[in-house]
Amino acid sequence: MADNQPRLARSAGVFGLATITSRILGLVRDQVVAFYFGAGDANDAFRVASRIPNLVRDLFAEGAMSAAFVPTFTRQLTLHGREQSWRLASSVINALLIVTGVIVVLGIVFAAPLVRLFASEFSDVPGKIELTIYLTRIVFPFLTLVAVAAVLMGMLNSLGHFFIPALSPAMFNVAVVVISLTLIPFSSSIGVQPITIVAIATLVGGFGQLIIQWPPLRKEGFRYQPVLDLKDEGLLRVLLLMGPGTIGMAATQINVFVNTVLATGEGTGAVSWLDFAFRLMYLPIGLFGVSIATAATPAISRMVAEQDFERIRSTLANALGLMLFLNLPATIGLIVLARPIVAMIFEHGNFTAADTIATAAALQLYAIGLVGYSIVRIISPTFYAVGRSRIPVMVSAGSVLVNIALNITLVRVLGYRGLALGTSITAIINASVQLFLLRREIHGMHGSRIAASFMKVIVASAVMGGVTWIVHETMISWLPGDSLASQMLRLLVTIALSLAALVGAAQVLRIQEYAEARDLIVGRFRRMVG
């Protein structure tokens, strides 16, 4: 049991290293798009057009596929060996090709009524809704590409490969950045709108996510088979779990989708401001929440098969403690430094100072729910592993209704900012209810250990937050100016001293998760040097 904690940290660390690479490239992608389009009508149109396939991407790549496929594939590997596991994976791929292929065709055919349903307010701006419909038809096939990529990711995770699957989204980001920078300056000469190039680059990036994962799978022995065995118990289990699994993991993405719909009525820029802010907030979720969940899910699935509930409780407590130590400080940091972070990353080209202020306000309110989002990522797969998938389904369905009610109310009071706040409140409610119900399913939760970690990390984060604010205000007076170099230097010094304050507080408070992370990093550095 004792060895399980550092193993979880190592796996999460490997996944996290690849994830941060991908997320940083994602920020570069957003920088490029913001530079060319700002928060204008074209950007709004593209973000609404890509919302549906991106919704499915988030659910498959980091949600339902992990919850449904990974436990089933891991069980198949353990009990029946690789040949039957390869056949199961091929059947799942083929089933997804058929299902998502039908959805893509329907999405392309009915793009116009679909867009008019969700973004009717765009009709107030000449040409905006027509552009959104056109872009929707281009990006819809991305759904199929990412669904298949998610199966490959699940297979590699089950086989103990975390780096390449986590790095695969980087191919999408690289494609958008390279193609946009290369072709947008020549868009008029080749006869296409600049934003169309971004949509086409999205599809190229989807193919890239498949290509990068194929070699390690072939090395493991996987060969694709054109089979669809509807009598395969494993396939039926995956498909049956993915339905409720998608709903159970969907709350955050559906809520963001609802935000997009409501934001279309808040004027030009609101959709883009919320989307830029959510992507920034999602960086620590992807880096910490998803990486820890991805590392923990295969281990918990094996423990469920062995009915070792004590190890399940210990693994979950360790995963939640590690997440709290990483995400609570991230929450404080995003709230305190929202405006300088947004300005440094996005305030270039057509992205104005007013866009920075608006995006930063949304980021601060989104950050409040960061821990809630991450908790759901970690604990939801456990419900599926123990055969209780209907619980997160019901809770998430309820949370969507809560989110809609909150956001319709708050948008009238706070405008687009109310949408970010309502989503964060909903995430906290969703996480709290699922934690309470999971405790019953696994006969306890090591609650006192988690509570102790939470209180210690809260204190350490508060210390860090105070240092962050003081240092940044001091740096502004010492190093004024809006040049990129000044912004970067101010943030670099502020973040460095803030992390030093966090480390000092963690040592004084003897936070266990800090000690594990420190030993892991020091050990890895020594191996690299040696």
C-alpha positions as CSV (number, residue, x, y, z in Angstrom):
1,M,0.0,0.0,0.0
2,A,2.8,2.3,0.9
3,D,4.4,1.8,-2.5
4,N,1.2,2.7,-4.3
5,Q,1.5,6.4,-3.5
6,P,4.8,7.1,-5.1
7,R,3.8,4.9,-8.1
8,L,0.7,7.0,-8.5
9,A,2.7,10.2,-8.3
10,R,5.2,8.9,-10.9
11,S,2.5,7.9,-13.3
12,A,0.7,11.2,-12.8
13,G,4.0,13.0,-13.2
14,V,4.8,11.3,-16.5
15,F,1.2,12.1,-17.8
16,G,1.5,15.7,-16.3
17,L,4.8,16.4,-18.2
18,A,3.3,15.5,-21.5
19,T,0.0,17.3,-20.6
20,I,1.7,20.5,-19.7
21,T,3.6,20.4,-23.0
22,S,0.3,20.0,-24.8
23,R,-1.5,22.6,-22.8
24,I,1.3,25.2,-23.3
25,L,1.0,24.5,-27.1
26,G,-2.7,25.0,-26.6
27,L,-2.1,28.4,-25.2
28,V,0.2,29.2,-28.1
29,R,-2.6,28.1,-30.4
30,D,-5.0,30.4,-28.6
31,Q,-2.5,33.2,-28.8
32,V,-2.2,32.8,-32.6
33,V,-6.0,32.8,-33.0
34,A,-6.4,35.8,-30.6
35,F,-3.7,37.7,-32.5
36,Y,-5.5,37.4,-35.8
37,F,-9.1,37.6,-34.7
38,G,-9.2,39.1,-31.2
39,A,-12.6,38.6,-29.6
40,G,-14.5,39.6,-32.7
41,D,-17.3,38.1,-34.8
42,A,-15.1,35.6,-36.7
43,N,-13.7,34.2,-33.4
44,D,-17.1,34.0,-31.9
45,A,-18.4,32.1,-35.0
46,F,-15.5,29.6,-34.9
47,R,-15.9,28.9,-31.2
48,V,-19.6,28.2,-31.5
49,A,-19.0,26.1,-34.6
50,S,-16.4,24.0,-32.8
51,R,-18.3,23.7,-29.5
52,I,-20.2,20.5,-30.4
53,P,-17.2,18.5,-31.7
54,N,-15.1,19.9,-28.9
55,L,-17.7,18.9,-26.4
56,V,-17.5,15.3,-27.6
57,R,-13.7,15.6,-27.6
58,D,-13.6,16.5,-24.0
59,L,-16.1,13.8,-23.1
60,F,-14.3,11.0,-25.0
61,A,-10.7,11.9,-24.5
62,E,-10.8,12.8,-20.8
63,G,-14.2,11.4,-19.7
64,A,-16.4,8.6,-20.8
65,M,-13.7,6.7,-22.6
66,S,-11.6,6.5,-19.5
67,A,-14.6,5.6,-17.4
68,A,-16.0,2.9,-19.7
69,F,-13.2,1.6,-21.8
70,V,-10.1,1.6,-19.6
71,P,-11.6,-0.6,-16.8
72,T,-13.0,-3.0,-19.4
73,F,-9.9,-3.2,-21.5
74,T,-7.7,-3.6,-18.3
75,R,-10.0,-6.4,-17.1
76,Q,-9.7,-8.1,-20.5
77,L,-5.9,-7.8,-20.5
78,T,-5.8,-9.3,-17.0
79,L,-8.2,-12.2,-17.5
80,H,-7.9,-13.1,-21.2
81,G,-4.6,-11.8,-22.5
82,R,-3.7,-9.5,-25.4
83,E,-5.2,-11.2,-28.4
84,Q,-8.7,-10.9,-27.1
85,S,-8.0,-7.4,-25.9
86,W,-6.9,-6.3,-29.4
87,R,-10.1,-7.8,-30.8
88,L,-12.1,-5.8,-28.2
89,A,-10.3,-2.6,-29.1
90,S,-10.9,-3.1,-32.8
91,S,-14.6,-3.7,-32.2
92,V,-14.9,-0.5,-30.1
93,I,-13.1,1.5,-32.8
94,N,-15.4,0.2,-35.5
95,A,-18.5,0.8,-33.4
96,L,-17.4,4.4,-32.8
97,L,-16.6,4.9,-36.5
98,I,-20.2,3.9,-37.3
99,V,-21.9,5.9,-34.5
100,T,-19.9,9.1,-34.8
101,G,-20.0,8.8,-38.6
102,V,-23.7,9.0,-38.5
103,I,-23.6,11.9,-36.1
104,V,-21.1,13.7,-38.4
105,V,-23.3,13.3,-41.4
106,L,-26.4,14.5,-39.6
107,G,-24.4,17.4,-38.1
108,I,-23.3,18.6,-41.6
109,V,-26.7,18.2,-43.1
110,F,-28.6,19.9,-40.3
111,A,-25.9,22.5,-39.4
112,A,-28.1,25.4,-40.3
113,P,-31.0,24.6,-37.9
114,L,-28.6,23.5,-35.3
115,V,-26.7,26.7,-35.3
116,R,-29.8,28.8,-35.4
117,L,-31.1,26.9,-32.4
118,F,-28.1,27.5,-30.3
119,A,-26.9,30.9,-31.6
120,S,-30.0,32.7,-32.9
121,E,-28.6,36.0,-31.6
122,F,-25.9,35.9,-34.2
123,S,-28.5,36.8,-36.7
124,D,-28.3,40.4,-35.4
125,V,-24.9,40.7,-37.0
126,P,-24.8,40.5,-40.8
127,G,-23.1,37.4,-42.0
128,K,-22.2,36.0,-38.6
129,I,-24.7,33.2,-38.4
130,E,-23.9,32.1,-42.0
131,L,-20.2,32.0,-41.2
132,T,-20.9,29.9,-38.1
133,I,-23.0,27.4,-40.2
134,Y,-20.2,27.2,-42.8
135,L,-17.5,26.6,-40.1
136,T,-19.7,24.0,-38.3
137,R,-19.8,21.9,-41.5
138,I,-16.0,22.0,-41.8
139,V,-15.1,21.0,-38.2
140,F,-17.8,18.4,-37.5
141,P,-15.7,15.4,-38.8
142,F,-13.2,16.2,-36.0
143,L,-15.7,14.3,-33.7
144,T,-14.9,11.0,-35.4
145,L,-11.1,11.6,-35.3
146,V,-11.0,12.4,-31.7
147,A,-13.3,9.5,-30.7
148,V,-10.9,7.0,-32.3
149,A,-7.9,8.8,-30.8
150,A,-9.5,8.4,-27.4
151,V,-9.6,4.6,-27.8
152,L,-5.9,4.5,-28.6
153,M,-5.3,6.7,-25.6
154,G,-7.3,4.3,-23.4
155,M,-5.4,1.3,-24.7
156,L,-2.0,2.9,-24.1
157,N,-3.0,4.1,-20.6
158,S,-4.1,0.5,-19.7
159,L,-0.7,-0.8,-21.0
160,G,1.1,1.7,-18.7
161,H,2.0,4.3,-21.4
162,F,1.1,7.8,-20.3
163,F,3.4,10.1,-22.0
164,I,2.5,9.7,-25.7
165,P,-1.3,9.6,-25.1
166,A,-1.1,12.8,-23.1
167,L,1.1,14.4,-25.8
168,S,-1.3,13.5,-28.6
169,P,-3.4,16.7,-28.3
170,A,-0.2,18.6,-28.9
171,M,-0.4,17.4,-32.5
172,F,-3.7,19.2,-32.8
173,N,-2.2,22.4,-31.3
174,V,0.9,22.2,-33.5
175,A,-1.2,21.8,-36.7
176,V,-3.4,24.8,-35.9
177,V,-0.4,27.0,-35.0
178,V,1.7,26.0,-38.0
179,I,-1.0,26.1,-40.6
180,S,-2.5,29.3,-39.3
181,L,0.9,31.1,-39.3
182,T,1.7,29.8,-42.7
183,L,-1.5,30.3,-44.6
184,I,-3.5,33.1,-42.9
185,P,-1.2,35.8,-44.3
186,F,-2.0,34.5,-47.8
187,S,-5.7,33.8,-47.3
188,S,-6.9,36.5,-49.6
189,S,-4.6,35.3,-52.4
190,I,-5.9,31.7,-52.1
191,G,-9.5,32.9,-51.9
192,V,-10.6,31.7,-48.4
193,Q,-11.5,33.6,-45.3
194,P,-8.8,33.5,-42.6
195,I,-11.0,31.8,-40.0
196,T,-11.7,29.0,-42.5
197,I,-8.0,28.1,-42.4
198,V,-8.2,27.6,-38.6
199,A,-11.2,25.3,-39.1
200,I,-9.3,23.2,-41.7
201,A,-6.2,23.1,-39.4
202,T,-8.5,21.6,-36.7
203,L,-9.2,18.6,-38.9
204,V,-5.5,18.1,-39.7
205,G,-4.7,18.2,-36.0
206,G,-7.3,15.5,-35.5
207,F,-5.4,13.2,-37.8
208,G,-2.2,14.1,-36.0
209,Q,-3.6,12.8,-32.7
210,L,-4.2,9.4,-34.4
211,I,-0.8,9.2,-36.1
212,I,1.3,9.9,-33.0
213,Q,-0.3,7.1,-30.9
214,W,-0.1,4.4,-33.6
215,P,3.6,3.4,-33.4
216,P,3.7,2.6,-29.6
217,L,0.5,0.5,-30.0
218,R,2.0,-1.4,-32.9
219,K,5.1,-2.0,-30.8
220,E,2.9,-3.5,-28.1
221,G,1.5,-5.9,-30.8
222,F,-1.8,-4.2,-31.7
223,R,-3.1,-4.7,-35.2
224,Y,-6.4,-3.2,-36.3
225,Q,-9.0,-5.7,-37.3
226,P,-12.2,-4.8,-39.4
227,V,-14.4,-6.7,-36.9
228,L,-17.6,-5.7,-35.0
229,D,-18.5,-8.5,-32.7
230,L,-21.8,-7.4,-31.1
231,K,-21.8,-10.5,-29.0
232,D,-18.5,-9.6,-27.3
233,E,-19.2,-9.1,-23.6
234,G,-16.5,-6.5,-23.4
235,L,-17.8,-4.4,-26.3
236,L,-21.4,-4.5,-24.8
237,R,-20.0,-3.4,-21.5
238,V,-18.1,-0.5,-23.0
239,L,-21.1,0.7,-25.0
240,L,-23.5,0.3,-22.1
241,L,-21.1,2.2,-19.8
242,M,-20.3,4.9,-22.3
243,G,-23.9,6.1,-22.6
244,P,-24.4,6.8,-18.9
245,G,-20.6,7.4,-18.6
246,T,-20.8,10.3,-21.0
247,I,-23.7,11.9,-19.1
248,G,-21.9,11.2,-15.8
249,M,-18.7,12.9,-16.9
250,A,-20.5,15.5,-19.0
251,A,-21.5,18.1,-16.5
252,T,-18.6,20.5,-17.0
253,Q,-18.7,20.4,-20.8
254,I,-22.5,20.6,-21.0
255,N,-22.4,23.5,-18.6
256,V,-19.8,25.3,-20.8
257,F,-22.0,24.5,-23.8
258,V,-24.9,26.1,-22.0
259,N,-22.7,29.1,-21.3
260,T,-21.8,29.4,-24.9
261,V,-25.5,29.5,-25.9
262,L,-26.4,32.1,-23.3
263,A,-23.3,34.1,-24.1
264,T,-24.4,34.5,-27.7
265,G,-26.9,37.0,-26.4
266,E,-24.4,39.1,-24.5
267,G,-22.9,40.9,-27.5
268,T,-19.8,40.5,-29.6
269,G,-16.8,39.1,-27.7
270,A,-18.7,37.4,-24.8
271,V,-18.4,33.9,-26.3
272,S,-14.6,34.4,-27.0
273,W,-14.0,36.0,-23.5
274,L,-15.6,33.0,-21.8
275,D,-13.8,30.5,-24.0
276,F,-10.4,32.0,-23.5
277,A,-10.9,32.2,-19.8
278,F,-12.1,28.6,-19.5
279,R,-9.1,27.3,-21.5
280,L,-6.7,29.1,-19.1
281,M,-8.5,27.7,-16.1
282,Y,-8.5,24.2,-17.7
283,L,-4.7,24.2,-17.8
284,P,-4.4,23.1,-14.2
285,I,-7.4,20.7,-14.6
286,G,-5.7,19.0,-17.5
287,L,-2.3,19.1,-15.9
288,F,-3.3,18.0,-12.4
289,G,-6.9,16.7,-12.2
290,V,-6.9,14.7,-15.4
291,S,-3.3,13.4,-15.1
292,I,-3.9,12.1,-11.6
293,A,-7.2,10.6,-12.6
294,T,-5.6,8.9,-15.6
295,A,-2.9,7.4,-13.5
296,A,-5.3,6.3,-10.8
297,T,-8.1,4.7,-12.9
298,P,-6.3,1.6,-14.2
299,A,-5.0,0.9,-10.6
300,I,-8.4,1.3,-9.0
301,S,-10.0,-0.9,-11.7
302,R,-7.5,-3.7,-10.7
303,M,-8.3,-3.2,-7.0
304,V,-12.0,-3.4,-7.7
305,A,-11.5,-6.7,-9.5
306,E,-9.6,-7.9,-6.4
307,Q,-12.3,-6.4,-4.1
308,D,-9.5,-4.6,-2.1
309,F,-11.5,-1.7,-0.9
310,E,-8.9,-0.5,1.6
311,R,-6.4,0.0,-1.2
312,I,-9.1,1.8,-3.2
313,R,-9.8,4.2,-0.3
314,S,-6.1,4.8,0.2
315,T,-5.4,5.4,-3.5
316,L,-8.3,7.8,-3.7
317,A,-7.2,9.7,-0.6
318,N,-3.7,10.0,-2.0
319,A,-5.1,11.1,-5.4
320,L,-7.4,13.7,-3.8
321,G,-4.7,15.0,-1.5
322,L,-2.2,15.4,-4.3
323,M,-4.8,17.2,-6.4
324,L,-5.6,19.6,-3.5
325,F,-2.0,20.4,-3.0
326,L,-1.6,21.3,-6.7
327,N,-5.0,22.8,-7.5
328,L,-5.8,25.0,-4.5
329,P,-2.7,27.1,-5.0
330,A,-3.4,27.2,-8.7
331,T,-6.9,28.6,-7.9
332,I,-5.4,31.4,-5.7
333,G,-2.8,32.2,-8.3
334,L,-5.3,32.5,-11.2
335,I,-7.6,34.7,-9.1
336,V,-4.8,37.1,-8.0
337,L,-2.9,37.1,-11.3
338,A,-5.8,36.8,-13.8
339,R,-5.3,40.2,-15.5
340,P,-1.5,40.1,-15.9
341,I,-1.7,36.5,-17.1
342,V,-4.3,37.3,-19.8
343,A,-2.5,40.4,-20.8
344,M,0.8,38.7,-21.3
345,I,-0.6,35.7,-23.2
346,F,-3.3,37.3,-25.4
347,E,-3.1,41.1,-25.5
348,H,-1.4,41.3,-28.9
349,G,-2.6,42.1,-32.4
350,N,-6.4,42.3,-32.5
351,F,-6.9,41.3,-28.8
352,T,-7.4,44.6,-27.0
353,A,-7.0,45.8,-23.4
354,A,-10.7,45.8,-23.0
355,D,-10.7,42.1,-24.1
356,T,-8.1,41.5,-21.4
357,I,-10.2,43.0,-18.6
358,A,-13.3,41.1,-19.7
359,T,-11.4,37.7,-20.1
360,A,-9.7,38.1,-16.7
361,A,-13.0,38.8,-14.9
362,A,-14.4,35.5,-16.3
363,L,-11.1,33.6,-15.4
364,Q,-11.3,34.7,-11.8
365,L,-14.9,33.4,-11.5
366,Y,-14.1,30.2,-13.4
367,A,-11.1,29.5,-11.1
368,I,-13.4,29.3,-8.0
369,G,-14.7,25.9,-9.3
370,L,-11.3,24.5,-10.3
371,V,-11.1,22.0,-7.4
372,G,-14.6,20.9,-8.0
373,Y,-13.9,20.1,-11.6
374,S,-10.8,18.1,-10.6
375,I,-12.6,16.1,-7.9
376,V,-15.2,14.9,-10.4
377,R,-12.4,13.9,-12.8
378,I,-10.8,11.7,-10.2
379,I,-13.8,10.1,-8.4
380,S,-16.3,9.6,-11.3
381,P,-14.4,6.7,-12.9
382,T,-14.5,4.8,-9.6
383,F,-18.3,4.6,-9.8
384,Y,-18.0,2.9,-13.1
385,A,-15.3,0.6,-11.9
386,V,-17.5,-0.6,-9.0
387,G,-20.5,-1.0,-11.3
388,R,-22.5,2.0,-10.0
389,S,-22.5,4.2,-13.1
390,R,-26.0,5.5,-12.6
391,I,-25.0,7.5,-9.5
392,P,-22.7,10.0,-11.3
393,V,-25.2,10.0,-14.2
394,M,-28.0,11.1,-11.9
395,V,-25.9,13.6,-10.0
396,S,-24.5,15.2,-13.2
397,A,-27.9,15.4,-14.8
398,G,-29.1,17.2,-11.7
399,S,-26.1,19.5,-11.7
400,V,-26.8,20.5,-15.3
401,L,-30.3,21.6,-14.3
402,V,-28.8,23.5,-11.3
403,N,-26.3,25.2,-13.7
404,I,-29.0,26.3,-16.1
405,A,-31.1,27.7,-13.3
406,L,-28.1,29.5,-11.8
407,N,-26.8,30.9,-15.1
408,I,-30.1,32.2,-16.3
409,T,-30.4,34.0,-13.0
410,L,-26.8,35.2,-12.7
411,V,-26.5,36.4,-16.4
412,R,-29.2,38.9,-15.7
413,V,-27.2,40.3,-12.7
414,L,-23.6,40.0,-13.8
415,G,-23.9,39.5,-17.6
416,Y,-21.4,37.1,-19.1
417,R,-19.5,36.9,-15.8
418,G,-22.5,35.3,-14.1
419,L,-22.1,32.4,-16.5
420,A,-18.6,31.7,-15.2
421,L,-19.7,32.0,-11.6
422,G,-22.7,29.8,-12.0
423,T,-20.6,27.1,-13.7
424,S,-18.1,27.2,-10.8
425,I,-20.8,26.9,-8.1
426,T,-22.3,24.0,-10.0
427,A,-19.0,22.2,-10.2
428,I,-18.5,22.5,-6.4
429,I,-22.0,21.1,-5.8
430,N,-21.5,18.3,-8.2
431,A,-18.2,17.3,-6.6
432,S,-19.6,17.5,-3.1
433,V,-22.6,15.2,-3.8
434,Q,-20.5,12.7,-5.7
435,L,-17.9,12.5,-2.8
436,F,-20.7,11.9,-0.3
437,L,-22.2,9.1,-2.4
438,L,-18.9,7.5,-3.2
439,R,-18.1,7.2,0.5
440,R,-21.0,4.8,0.8
441,E,-20.1,2.7,-2.2
442,I,-16.5,2.0,-1.1
443,H,-17.3,1.8,2.6
444,G,-15.5,4.9,3.7
445,M,-13.3,7.6,2.4
446,H,-10.4,8.3,4.7
447,G,-12.2,11.5,5.4
448,S,-10.1,12.7,8.3
449,R,-6.9,12.4,6.2
450,I,-8.4,14.3,3.3
451,A,-9.8,17.0,5.6
452,A,-6.4,17.4,7.3
453,S,-4.7,17.8,3.9
454,F,-7.4,20.3,2.8
455,M,-7.0,22.5,5.8
456,K,-3.2,22.5,5.6
457,V,-3.2,23.3,1.9
458,I,-5.8,26.1,2.5
459,V,-3.4,27.7,4.9
460,A,-0.4,27.3,2.7
461,S,-2.4,28.6,-0.3
462,A,-3.5,31.7,1.7
463,V,0.1,32.4,2.6
464,M,1.1,32.0,-1.1
465,G,-1.8,34.3,-2.2
466,G,-0.7,37.1,0.1
467,V,2.9,36.9,-1.1
468,T,1.7,36.8,-4.7
469,W,-0.3,40.0,-4.4
470,I,2.4,41.9,-2.5
471,V,5.2,40.8,-4.9
472,H,3.2,41.6,-8.0
473,E,2.2,45.1,-6.8
474,T,5.8,45.7,-5.8
475,M,7.1,44.6,-9.2
476,I,4.7,47.0,-11.0
477,S,6.2,49.9,-9.1
478,W,9.7,48.7,-9.7
479,L,9.3,47.7,-13.3
480,P,6.5,49.7,-14.9
481,G,5.5,49.5,-18.6
482,D,3.4,47.3,-20.8
483,S,6.2,45.7,-23.0
484,L,6.1,41.9,-23.3
485,A,9.5,41.7,-21.6
486,S,8.3,43.7,-18.6
487,Q,5.2,41.7,-18.3
488,M,7.1,38.4,-18.5
489,L,9.7,39.5,-16.0
490,R,7.1,40.7,-13.5
491,L,5.1,37.5,-13.7
492,L,8.3,35.3,-13.6
493,V,9.6,36.9,-10.4
494,T,6.1,36.9,-8.8
495,I,5.5,33.2,-9.6
496,A,9.0,32.2,-8.4
497,L,8.6,34.0,-5.0
498,S,5.0,32.7,-4.7
499,L,6.2,29.1,-5.2
500,A,8.9,29.7,-2.7
501,A,6.3,30.9,-0.2
502,L,4.2,27.8,-0.9
503,V,7.1,25.5,-0.4
504,G,8.0,27.2,2.9
505,A,4.5,26.9,4.2
506,A,4.2,23.3,3.1
507,Q,7.4,22.4,5.0
508,V,6.3,24.2,8.1
509,L,2.8,22.5,8.0
510,R,4.4,19.2,7.0
511,I,2.1,18.6,4.1
512,Q,2.6,15.0,3.1
513,E,1.8,15.5,-0.6
514,Y,4.5,18.2,-0.9
515,A,7.1,15.8,0.5
516,E,6.1,13.1,-2.0
517,A,6.2,15.6,-4.9
518,R,9.6,16.9,-3.7
519,D,11.1,13.5,-3.3
520,L,9.9,12.5,-6.8
521,I,11.3,15.6,-8.5
522,V,14.7,15.4,-6.6
523,G,14.9,11.7,-7.4
524,R,14.2,12.2,-11.1
525,F,16.7,15.1,-11.3
526,R,19.4,12.9,-9.7
527,R,18.7,10.1,-12.2
528,M,19.0,12.6,-15.1
529,V,22.3,14.0,-13.7
530,G,23.7,10.6,-13.0
